[in-house]
């Protein structure tokens, strides 16, 4: 995994965005999340429990706690009530991206380089639209994937442009779980240390 942190990419746009009603909701809540120090990962309306608005988000350092989810929910609920983009009763569900997360920003691919991902493209790339393999490198325009099960006659490595992506998600492995938990622990420790430093500064004023 790369040491590049999401904190360095606070205003980085998403490569994969919503359409229709989901996009309208995303446009309403994203400025609120940014002001709070969070980044929007995905918005999705589903038929779960009647009608559920699923908002996936994370802090700029990649962490997300239960308390963070509650904070975000309390902040965006009144904004959605005022804007009223959904004309039916719904349940709001705020969550973290999880370990096998959607990959929606270039920094996600940099951060999780070396791990397995499955993705789909909106156009054919080397005769395919579905891919699975390890992220081996990332540049400005896309990433290279080393396929774990290339078909007969296919090259193991394939270059996938970011502009062609329609969906991408990490694949859960023991290595991913270990690295994700380690990264989360480090980020939370760094945040706690920073908060303690700020508290000391305040006390000395």
Beta strands, then each sheet from edge to edge (+ up, - down):
strand 1: 38-46
strand 2: 52-59
strand 3: 91-95
strand 4: 116-125
strand 5: 128-138
strand 6: 142-147
strand 7: 157-161
strand 8: 165-170
sheet 1: 1+ 2- 3-
sheet 2: 7+ 6- 5+ 4- 8+
end
